[in-house]
Amino acid sequence: MGSLLPDELWLDIFDQAVEDTDLFDYTLPTAFSEASWFKTLYGEWSLRTAQEGVNNAQRRSYATKKVRYEFFYRFLFFSNPRNIQRVCAHMDRDKNLGWRTRRLHVTRYFAGGGTTMETTQNSLVSIIRHCPNLQTFIVNWPLSNTLQAIGDAICTFCPRTLRVLHINIPTTSLAKLIHMLQCLPKLATAHIEFDGTPPEQINLGAAADLALTLPALQHLSLRGPFQDFLEEAIGWEIPLLQTLCLDFVNHRDDFPDLLEFLRMHGAQLTFLDLNIIPTLDVPTILDLCPMLTTFTFNPDWRIPAWEHNSFVGPSAARRPHANITTIGLHHLLYAFGVGYAATYDKVDPFATQMIRRRNDVNFAALNRRNFPRLERVRVLNTTLLSDLEANNGPSQHCYERWERWSRQCQKEGIRLEDCTGEPLGTLPMDSETEDDTDDETEESVEGEVQQAQTQPHLSSLRELLMECRRMNAQREADVTPPALRMIYAGTSRAS
């Protein structure tokens, strides 16, 4: 059958077979990216985060790409530092390989295998040098001493193509980050994680006088002690900013002036995610962000205005928020008497009851009177959902709260969900088929063929796709160049 098809059609079939279109989207997972249940090697249920799901999708994609030289280098995914050196060596020999690369992702790994940070850095810088069309750059391990070299490489070889940046840097490297952002005018999405204790007085040098203009930035995500960055960004020009995600982790002190930032940049926001322990002024925040459609907050906060039925800030004359359709709830670990909170309840029951009281007050405010367009409320905490699964639901003395919240949402016509997107209370059953497919298997291909047989409306191109996948395994030894076999073998061992 293959001899009857032109090369162009085969390339189109392979393009669909690799199923990696989502990997080139100019966004990153957010708090609303759905987690999924899977069975561990020990037979226990666990939750896979959205980012872990993306990593698995990248590994699966290689199972198809390994037989097509044209697609293999379209994105590079590393979970083993030795493979960075291997790919670097191939790119050094063939200068054209990097022209195809649009995504470069290095996930966290355990050091070892005879590699050093300096060697890994040099290899990664060399790979960037060969990728002038790079659009997405993600590194999930801290860039401490390597930030200067990697930042210089990105700003030198792909400054006008890079759209997505995800990095982890020390808090003391803020000046280098600012200079780096100045050189990336096409950047649409930035996720920046900060490590370490911020200095009492940070010296930005020449970066302190830079009033950055980020004309294309739409999605900004910050994690860790980001207070110095946010304070600097108050005076920047970010005209297209729509999504702001702030995760202060476990930090409680020295929170930046978020309200001032929102006064400058909140008017056009449609997505605001606040995963923060210190209590914030929610009514004023909602007042400053009138275009929000998605809002998340910490229902453990004590919000005095909501306790007295004062909904939004004074300039809005206590009007309901007109545009929010989705609300996400972080934390809530004490609400249902499971996990660590169940133990703490015995140690300090008064503090636990105070937090639960705040949970009830804040949840009661999530109604159609305050949010006329509200469609769903999602409990975002994966730890809470895992604790509920381990306990087979809420504790007996917290079950009434569970039912009360459910009744409220049913009465209001609002969907109450967990972090998987399922209705809150939908726990996995052993009879369910868990989605734990890290590799392409013969069973999955046969299942797709059976589906095609029961759905005659599927196009002939879909049938060719199945044939293409079956041929992958048969033709690998004959088609795959030896160099690519070495790379793929290293990638498979790493994953």
C-alpha positions in Angstrom: 0.0 0.0 0.0 2.9 2.3 0.8 4.2 2.3 -2.8 0.8 3.8 -4.0 1.1 6.8 -1.8 3.1 9.9 -2.7 5.8 11.0 -0.2 3.8 14.1 0.7 0.9 12.1 1.9 3.1 9.8 3.9 4.7 12.9 5.6 1.1 14.1 6.4 0.2 10.8 7.9 3.3 10.8 10.1 2.6 14.4 11.1 -0.8 13.1 12.5 0.7 9.9 13.9 3.2 11.7 16.2 0.2 13.6 17.8 2.4 16.3 19.2 0.4 19.4 18.2 -0.4 20.4 21.8 3.3 20.4 22.7 3.8 23.4 20.4 1.1 25.5 22.0 2.2 28.8 23.4 0.9 28.0 26.9 1.9 26.0 29.9 -0.1 23.9 32.4 -2.0 26.0 35.0 -3.9 25.2 38.2 -6.9 24.3 36.0 -5.0 21.8 33.8 -6.6 18.5 34.9 -4.8 15.8 36.9 -5.5 12.2 36.3 -5.6 9.0 38.4 -3.3 6.1 37.7 -2.2 2.9 39.5 1.3 2.8 41.0 3.6 -0.3 40.8 2.4 -1.0 44.3 -1.3 -1.2 43.2 -2.2 2.1 44.9 -4.1 5.0 43.3 -2.1 8.2 42.8 -2.6 11.4 40.9 -0.6 12.5 37.9 -0.2 16.2 37.5 -0.8 17.9 34.2 2.9 18.6 33.8 3.7 14.9 34.3 1.1 14.1 31.7 2.9 16.4 29.3 6.1 14.6 30.0 4.5 11.2 29.3 3.1 12.6 26.0 6.6 13.6 24.9 8.0 10.2 25.7 5.1 8.5 23.8 5.6 10.8 20.8 9.2 9.5 20.4 7.8 5.9 19.9 6.4 7.1 16.6 9.0 9.7 15.7 11.9 7.3 15.9 11.3 6.0 12.4 11.0 9.4 10.7 14.2 11.5 10.6 12.1 14.6 9.6 10.2 14.6 12.9 12.6 13.4 15.5 14.3 16.7 16.1 11.1 18.8 16.1 11.2 18.8 19.9 13.8 17.5 22.2 12.9 16.1 25.6 15.6 15.1 28.1 15.2 13.4 31.5 18.9 12.2 31.5 21.8 14.6 31.3 23.9 12.1 29.3 21.4 12.3 26.5 21.9 16.1 26.3 25.6 15.4 25.5 24.7 12.7 22.9 22.3 14.9 21.0 24.8 17.8 21.2 27.4 15.6 19.5 25.0 14.8 16.7 24.1 18.4 16.2 27.7 19.5 16.2 28.3 17.0 13.3 25.1 17.9 11.4 24.5 21.6 11.6 21.0 21.3 9.9 19.4 19.1 12.6 18.6 22.1 14.9 16.7 24.0 12.2 13.7 21.6 12.8 13.7 22.1 16.6 10.9 24.2 18.0 10.7 22.9 21.6 13.5 22.1 24.1 12.5 20.6 27.4 14.8 19.4 30.2 13.0 17.9 33.1 14.3 17.2 36.6 16.7 14.4 37.0 19.0 12.9 39.6 22.7 13.8 39.0 25.0 11.0 38.2 26.2 8.9 35.3 29.6 10.6 35.1 28.3 14.0 34.1 28.9 17.4 35.6 26.9 20.5 35.7 29.5 22.3 33.7 29.4 19.6 31.0 25.6 19.6 30.9 25.6 23.4 30.7 28.0 23.5 27.8 26.1 20.8 25.9 22.8 22.6 26.4 24.3 25.9 25.3 25.6 24.2 22.2 22.2 22.7 21.4 20.5 26.2 21.7 23.2 27.5 19.3 22.0 25.0 16.7 18.3 25.9 17.2 17.6 29.3 15.6 13.9 28.5 15.3 13.4 27.6 18.9 9.9 28.6 20.2 9.6 26.8 23.6 12.4 26.5 26.2 11.7 24.6 29.5 14.2 23.7 32.1 12.8 22.2 35.3 16.0 22.1 37.3 17.5 25.2 38.9 19.7 27.4 36.8 22.2 28.7 39.4 25.6 29.2 37.9 24.3 28.4 34.4 21.8 31.2 34.0 24.2 33.6 32.5 25.5 31.3 29.8 22.1 29.8 28.9 20.5 33.3 28.9 23.2 34.7 26.6 22.7 31.7 24.2 18.9 32.2 24.0 19.2 36.0 23.5 21.9 35.5 20.9 20.6 32.6 18.7 16.8 32.7 19.1 15.6 36.0 20.5 12.9 36.7 18.0 11.5 33.2 17.8 11.1 32.3 21.5 7.5 32.3 22.6 7.5 30.2 25.8 10.1 30.4 28.6 10.0 28.2 31.8 13.0 28.5 34.1 14.0 28.1 37.7 16.5 30.7 39.0 18.0 32.0 42.3 16.4 35.1 43.8 19.8 36.8 43.6 19.7 36.4 39.8 16.9 38.9 39.2 19.1 41.4 37.4 20.2 38.7 34.9 16.6 37.7 34.3 15.5 41.3 33.6 18.2 41.7 31.0 17.2 38.4 29.5 13.5 39.4 29.2 14.5 42.7 27.6 16.0 40.7 24.7 12.8 38.5 24.0 10.2 40.8 22.3 8.1 37.8 21.0 7.8 36.1 24.4 4.1 35.2 25.0 4.3 32.9 28.0 6.8 33.1 31.0 6.9 30.8 34.0 9.6 31.7 36.5 10.4 29.9 39.7 12.6 31.6 42.3 14.8 29.6 44.7 16.4 30.7 47.9 15.8 33.4 50.5 15.6 36.9 48.9 18.4 39.3 50.1 17.3 42.1 52.4 18.4 44.6 49.8 18.9 43.4 46.3 21.3 45.2 44.0 20.0 45.3 40.4 22.7 47.5 39.0 21.8 48.8 35.6 18.7 46.6 35.5 17.1 48.8 38.2 16.7 51.6 35.6 15.1 49.4 32.9 11.4 50.0 32.3 10.7 46.9 30.3 8.2 46.7 27.5 7.0 43.1 26.9 4.7 43.7 23.9 3.7 40.0 23.4 3.5 38.7 26.9 0.1 37.2 27.6 0.7 34.6 30.3 2.9 35.3 33.4 3.4 32.6 36.1 5.6 33.1 39.2 6.4 30.6 41.9 8.4 30.9 45.1 9.7 34.2 46.7 8.9 36.4 43.7 8.3 39.6 45.6 11.2 41.5 44.2 10.3 40.6 40.6 6.7 41.6 41.0 7.7 44.9 42.6 9.9 45.7 39.6 7.2 44.6 37.1 4.7 47.2 38.5 6.2 49.8 36.3 6.7 47.7 33.1 4.6 47.9 30.0 2.7 44.6 29.5 -0.2 45.6 27.3 -1.4 42.1 26.4 -1.2 40.4 29.8 -4.3 38.2 30.3 -3.2 35.4 32.6 -1.4 35.9 36.0 -0.6 32.9 38.2 1.1 33.5 41.6 2.2 30.6 43.8 4.0 31.8 46.9 4.5 28.2 48.1 4.8 28.1 51.9 6.2 31.7 52.2 4.2 33.9 54.6 6.2 37.1 55.0 7.2 40.0 52.8 4.4 39.6 50.3 4.7 42.1 47.5 2.2 44.9 46.7 -0.2 42.9 44.5 -2.9 45.5 44.6 -0.5 48.1 43.1 0.5 45.6 40.4 -3.2 45.0 39.6 -3.9 48.7 39.5 -1.4 48.9 36.7 -2.1 45.6 34.9 -5.3 44.1 36.2 -7.9 45.8 34.0 -7.3 43.4 31.1 -6.7 40.2 33.1 -9.1 37.3 32.3 -7.3 34.6 34.4 -6.0 35.2 38.0 -4.6 32.3 40.0 -3.6 33.1 43.6 -2.1 30.2 45.5 -1.0 32.1 48.5 -1.1 31.6 52.3 -1.2 35.2 53.5 -4.8 36.7 53.4 -5.4 39.1 50.5 -8.1 41.7 49.9 -10.3 39.7 47.6 -13.1 42.3 47.2 -10.6 45.0 46.0 -8.8 42.4 43.8 -12.1 41.6 42.1 -12.8 45.3 41.8 -9.5 45.9 40.0 -10.0 43.0 37.6 -13.4 43.5 36.0 -12.7 41.3 33.0 -11.8 38.1 34.9 -13.5 34.9 33.8 -11.4 32.6 36.0 -10.4 33.3 39.5 -8.7 31.2 42.2 -8.0 31.9 45.8 -7.4 30.3 49.2 -10.7 29.7 51.0 -8.7 29.4 54.3 -8.4 33.2 54.3 -10.5 35.3 56.6 -12.2 37.8 54.3 -14.0 40.3 56.6 -16.1 41.8 53.8 -17.6 38.5 52.9 -18.4 37.8 56.6 -20.5 41.0 56.5 -22.0 40.3 53.0 -20.0 43.1 51.4 -18.9 41.5 48.2 -16.6 43.7 46.1 -14.7 46.9 46.6 -16.2 50.4 47.3 -15.6 51.8 43.8 -17.8 49.1 42.4 -20.6 50.0 44.9 -20.7 46.4 46.0 -21.7 45.1 42.6 -21.5 41.4 41.7 -18.7 40.4 39.4 -20.2 40.3 36.0 -17.8 38.0 34.1 -16.4 35.2 36.3 -17.6 31.8 35.2 -15.0 29.6 36.9 -13.6 29.7 40.5 -10.8 27.5 41.8 -10.2 26.7 45.5 -6.6 26.0 46.7 -5.7 24.5 50.1 -9.0 23.4 52.0 -6.9 20.6 53.7 -8.9 21.0 56.9 -12.4 21.0 55.4 -13.1 17.3 55.3 -11.1 15.8 58.2 -8.7 13.6 56.2 -4.9 13.3 55.9 -2.6 15.5 58.0 -5.5 17.8 59.0 -7.2 14.9 60.7 -4.2 14.5 63.0 -3.8 18.2 63.6 -7.5 18.4 64.5 -6.6 16.3 67.6 -3.7 18.6 68.5 -5.4 22.0 68.1 -9.1 21.5 67.5 -9.9 25.2 68.0 -7.6 26.4 65.2 -9.1 23.7 62.9 -12.6 24.8 63.6 -11.6 28.4 62.9 -10.3 27.5 59.5 -13.4 25.4 58.7 -15.6 28.3 59.7 -13.7 30.5 57.1 -14.1 27.7 54.5 -17.9 27.7 55.1 -18.2 31.5 54.9 -16.1 31.8 51.7 -17.9 28.9 50.0 -21.3 30.4 50.8 -20.2 33.5 48.9 -19.8 31.4 45.7 -23.3 31.9 44.4 -25.2 33.4 41.5 -26.0 36.5 43.4 -22.4 37.4 43.7 -21.2 35.8 40.5 -24.2 35.8 38.0 -22.3 33.9 35.3 -20.7 31.3 37.6 -20.7 27.8 36.0 -18.3 25.8 38.0 -16.2 25.6 41.2 -13.2 23.4 41.2 -11.3 22.1 44.3 -7.7 22.2 43.0 -5.7 20.6 45.8 -4.3 17.2 44.6 -3.2 16.3 48.2 -6.7 16.8 49.4 -8.1 14.5 46.7 -5.5 11.9 47.4 -6.4 12.0 51.1 -10.1 11.7 50.3 -9.3 8.6 48.2 -7.2 7.0 50.9 -10.0 7.7 53.5 -12.7 6.7 51.0 -14.4 10.0 51.4 -14.7 12.7 54.1 -14.5 11.8 57.8 -17.9 11.2 59.5 -18.0 14.5 61.3 -17.2 16.5 58.1 -19.6 14.7 55.8 -22.3 17.2 56.6 -20.1 20.0 55.1 -19.6 17.9 52.0 -23.3 17.5 51.5 -24.1 21.1 52.3 -21.6 22.4 49.7 -23.0 20.0 47.1 -26.6 21.0 47.8 -25.6 24.7 47.4 -24.0 24.1 44.0 -26.9 22.0 42.8 -29.4 24.7 43.9 -27.4 27.4 42.1 -26.9 25.3 39.0 -23.1 25.3 39.5 -20.9 22.3 38.8 -18.6 21.3 41.8 -15.5 19.6 40.5 -12.2 18.2 41.8 -8.8 18.7 40.2 -9.4 15.9 37.6 -12.4 17.8 36.3 -14.8 15.1 37.6 -17.6 16.0 40.1 -16.2 16.3 43.6 -16.6 12.9 45.3 -15.8 10.8 42.2 -13.1 8.6 43.4 -11.3 5.9 41.3 -12.5 2.3 41.5 -10.3 -0.8 40.9 -12.6 -1.8 38.1 -11.8 1.4 36.2 -9.2 1.4 33.4 -6.4 3.7 34.5 -4.7 5.9 32.0 -1.2 4.9 32.6 0.3 4.4 29.1 3.8 5.7 28.9 4.7 3.8 25.8 2.9 2.8 22.6 1.7 -0.8 22.9 0.3 -3.3 20.5 -2.9 -3.3 22.6 -3.4 0.4 22.2 -3.0 0.2 18.4 -5.4 -2.8 18.2 -7.9 -0.9 20.2 -7.8 2.0 17.8 -8.3 -0.4 14.9 -11.3 -2.0 16.6 -12.7 1.5 17.2 -12.3 2.3 13.5 -14.1 -0.9 12.5 -17.1 0.1 14.7 -17.2 3.7 13.4 -17.4 3.5 9.6 -17.5 7.2 9.3 -13.8 7.5 10.1 -11.8 8.7 7.2 -9.5 6.5 5.1 -6.7 8.7 6.4 -7.3 7.4 9.9 -7.0 3.9 8.6 -3.7 4.8 6.9 -2.6 6.2 10.3 -3.2 2.8 11.9 -1.3 1.1 9.1 1.5 3.6 9.5 1.9 2.8 13.2 2.0 -1.0 12.6 4.7 -0.4 10.0 6.8 1.6 12.5 7.8 -1.5 14.4 8.4 -3.6 11.3 10.6 -1.1 9.5 12.5 0.4 12.4 15.7 -1.6 11.8 15.8 -0.8 8.1 14.7 2.9 8.2 16.2 4.4 11.3 19.8 5.8 10.8 22.2 4.3 13.4 22.8 7.7 15.0 19.1 8.1 15.7 18.9 4.6 17.1 21.5 5.6 19.7 19.6 8.7 20.6 16.3 6.9 21.0 17.8 4.1 23.0 19.2 6.7 25.4 15.9 8.5 25.6 14.0 5.2 26.3 16.4 4.3 29.1 16.0 7.8 30.6 12.2 7.6 30.6 
